[in-house]
Amino acid sequence: MTGKQQKTSTARGRGLTRLGAAGLAVAAAAGLGLAGAGAAQALSSQAVSTVPTCRTSGLTASFGQKLGGGMNHEGVVLKLKNTSGHTCNVRGYPGLGLEDSGHRTLRSSVRWGDTYYAQDPGKKTLTLKNNQSVEAVVSWTHANAGTSGARHVNYLQVTPPANTAHKTHELRTWVDNGRLEVTALARRVPVG
């Protein structure tokens, strides 16, 4: 090899080395960009997941509009209000149960979805700041003591989603066969 050929060959080798280094730098930068995007996404999903689930102890249960109508239907708008002092999330359907005058649990069943009075808004994660409320529509039929499976109810048990403890709210009525229907919780459930 002549001196000129050797220089060209060395220059070409240095050029390839530079190209390789540049390629590695670009790949590293792209990798960091992807890692940065992944880290940013992880941080944003972490921010969402740091909002705790609303606990029973930080919520109050109350009744809004009472619903009546023909064909022995009755219902109520159930409201859950965040009184915890911090922001929390709620998602899904409240658990419901019935109690008699001595607070003994009565046999009951609950169907989630549309009710006689409202369409189901579907499950959505709702973020509640302190003092904000959500609602669900509860309905049942009642034929009073004339129905063999009628239950005389004094209280409604309300268990917020993702909880095991319940609130108890006075509800004096008859419920046929202990069957209740309830919509998912929403900011507002239109009654119609």
C-alpha positions as CSV (number, residue, x, y, z in Angstrom):
1,M,0.0,0.0,0.0
2,T,1.4,3.5,-0.9
3,G,1.4,6.3,1.6
4,K,-1.5,8.0,-0.3
5,Q,-3.6,4.9,-0.2
6,Q,-2.9,4.4,3.4
7,K,-4.1,8.0,4.2
8,T,-7.3,7.5,2.2
9,S,-7.9,4.3,3.9
10,T,-7.2,5.8,7.3
11,A,-9.3,8.8,6.5
12,R,-12.1,6.6,5.3
13,G,-11.8,4.5,8.5
14,R,-12.0,7.7,10.6
15,G,-15.0,8.8,8.6
16,L,-16.7,5.5,9.2
17,T,-15.8,5.7,12.9
18,R,-17.3,9.2,13.0
19,L,-20.4,8.0,11.2
20,G,-20.7,5.1,13.6
21,A,-20.2,7.4,16.6
22,A,-22.8,9.9,15.2
23,G,-25.1,7.0,14.6
24,L,-24.7,5.8,18.1
25,A,-25.3,9.3,19.4
26,V,-28.5,9.6,17.4
27,A,-29.7,6.2,18.6
28,A,-28.8,7.1,22.2
29,A,-30.7,10.5,21.8
30,A,-33.7,8.7,20.3
31,G,-33.5,6.1,23.1
32,L,-33.4,8.9,25.7
33,G,-36.3,10.6,23.9
34,L,-38.3,7.4,24.1
35,A,-37.2,6.9,27.7
36,G,-38.1,10.5,28.5
37,A,-41.5,10.1,26.9
38,G,-42.0,6.9,28.8
39,A,-40.9,8.6,32.0
40,A,-43.3,11.5,31.4
41,Q,-46.1,9.1,30.7
42,A,-45.3,7.1,33.9
43,L,-45.3,10.4,35.9
44,S,-48.6,11.5,34.5
45,S,-50.2,8.1,35.2
46,Q,-48.7,8.2,38.6
47,A,-50.2,11.6,39.2
48,V,-53.6,10.2,38.3
49,S,-53.1,7.1,40.5
50,T,-52.1,9.2,43.5
51,V,-55.7,10.3,44.0
52,P,-57.1,7.8,46.5
53,T,-60.4,6.0,46.3
54,C,-63.1,7.6,48.3
55,R,-63.6,5.8,51.6
56,T,-66.9,5.3,53.3
57,S,-65.7,7.3,56.3
58,G,-65.1,10.3,54.1
59,L,-68.5,10.3,52.4
60,T,-72.0,11.2,53.5
61,A,-75.1,9.6,51.9
62,S,-78.4,11.4,51.5
63,F,-81.5,11.3,49.4
64,G,-82.3,13.9,46.8
65,Q,-85.5,13.8,44.8
66,K,-88.0,11.1,45.8
67,L,-89.5,9.3,42.8
68,G,-93.0,7.9,42.5
69,G,-95.2,6.8,39.7
70,G,-97.8,4.3,38.6
71,M,-97.5,0.6,38.5
72,N,-96.2,0.4,42.1
73,H,-92.9,1.9,41.2
74,E,-90.9,4.0,43.7
75,G,-87.4,5.3,43.9
76,V,-85.0,8.0,45.1
77,V,-81.9,9.9,43.9
78,L,-79.1,8.8,46.1
79,K,-76.3,11.3,46.7
80,L,-72.8,10.7,48.0
81,K,-70.8,13.7,49.1
82,N,-67.1,13.9,49.7
83,T,-66.5,15.3,53.2
84,S,-63.0,13.9,53.7
85,G,-61.2,17.2,53.3
86,H,-59.2,15.9,50.3
87,T,-59.8,14.9,46.7
88,C,-60.7,11.3,46.0
89,N,-62.0,9.1,43.2
90,V,-65.2,7.0,42.9
91,R,-66.1,4.6,40.1
92,G,-69.0,2.3,39.5
93,Y,-72.2,1.3,41.4
94,P,-73.0,1.7,45.0
95,G,-73.7,-1.5,46.9
96,L,-77.2,-1.5,48.5
97,G,-78.9,-3.5,51.2
98,L,-82.1,-3.4,53.3
99,E,-82.6,-3.4,57.1
100,D,-85.6,-3.7,59.3
101,S,-86.5,-1.4,62.2
102,G,-84.0,-3.3,64.5
103,H,-81.2,-2.8,61.9
104,R,-81.2,-6.5,61.0
105,T,-80.2,-7.1,57.4
106,L,-83.1,-8.3,55.2
107,R,-82.6,-10.6,52.2
108,S,-82.3,-8.4,49.1
109,S,-80.9,-8.4,45.6
110,V,-79.6,-5.5,43.5
111,R,-79.5,-5.1,39.7
112,W,-77.0,-2.6,38.2
113,G,-78.0,-0.7,35.1
114,D,-81.0,1.1,33.9
115,T,-83.8,1.7,36.4
116,Y,-87.5,2.5,36.0
117,Y,-86.7,6.2,36.2
118,A,-83.3,6.6,34.6
119,Q,-80.8,5.2,32.0
120,D,-77.6,3.9,33.3
121,P,-74.7,6.4,32.6
122,G,-72.1,3.6,32.8
123,K,-69.0,3.3,34.9
124,K,-66.7,6.3,34.9
125,T,-64.0,7.3,37.2
126,L,-65.2,10.5,38.9
127,T,-62.8,12.8,40.8
128,L,-64.4,14.5,43.8
129,K,-62.9,17.5,45.4
130,N,-63.9,18.1,49.0
131,N,-67.7,18.9,49.2
132,Q,-68.5,17.7,45.7
133,S,-71.2,15.1,45.2
134,V,-72.2,12.3,42.8
135,E,-75.6,10.6,42.5
136,A,-77.2,7.4,41.4
137,V,-80.9,6.5,40.9
138,V,-82.4,3.7,43.0
139,S,-85.7,2.1,42.2
140,W,-88.0,-0.7,43.3
141,T,-91.6,-1.9,43.2
142,H,-93.9,-2.1,46.1
143,A,-97.3,-3.7,46.5
144,N,-97.2,-3.3,50.3
145,A,-98.2,-6.3,52.4
146,G,-100.4,-7.7,49.6
147,T,-97.3,-9.3,48.0
148,S,-96.1,-12.5,49.6
149,G,-92.4,-11.6,49.1
150,A,-92.8,-8.0,50.2
151,R,-90.3,-6.7,52.7
152,H,-91.1,-3.9,55.1
153,V,-87.9,-1.8,55.1
154,N,-86.8,0.9,57.6
155,Y,-83.2,1.5,56.4
156,L,-81.1,1.4,53.2
157,Q,-77.5,0.3,53.5
158,V,-75.2,2.2,51.0
159,T,-71.7,0.9,50.3
160,P,-69.6,3.1,48.1
161,P,-67.8,1.4,45.3
162,A,-64.5,-0.3,46.3
163,N,-65.5,-0.3,50.0
164,T,-66.7,-2.9,52.4
165,A,-68.2,-0.5,55.1
166,H,-71.6,1.0,54.6
167,K,-73.7,4.0,55.5
168,T,-77.2,3.5,56.7
169,H,-80.0,5.9,55.7
170,E,-83.6,5.8,56.8
171,L,-86.0,4.5,54.2
172,R,-89.5,3.5,55.3
173,T,-91.2,1.6,52.6
174,W,-92.1,-1.8,51.2
175,V,-89.9,-3.5,48.7
176,D,-91.2,-6.4,46.6
177,N,-89.0,-9.4,47.1
178,G,-86.2,-7.2,48.4
179,R,-85.3,-6.3,44.7
180,L,-83.6,-3.0,44.0
181,E,-82.2,-1.4,40.8
182,V,-79.5,1.2,40.7
183,T,-77.6,3.2,38.1
184,A,-73.8,3.8,38.2
185,L,-72.7,6.9,40.0
186,A,-72.4,10.1,37.9
187,R,-72.2,13.8,38.4
188,R,-75.9,13.9,37.5
189,V,-78.3,11.2,36.4
190,P,-81.2,12.6,34.4
191,V,-84.5,11.3,35.7
192,G,-87.2,11.0,33.1
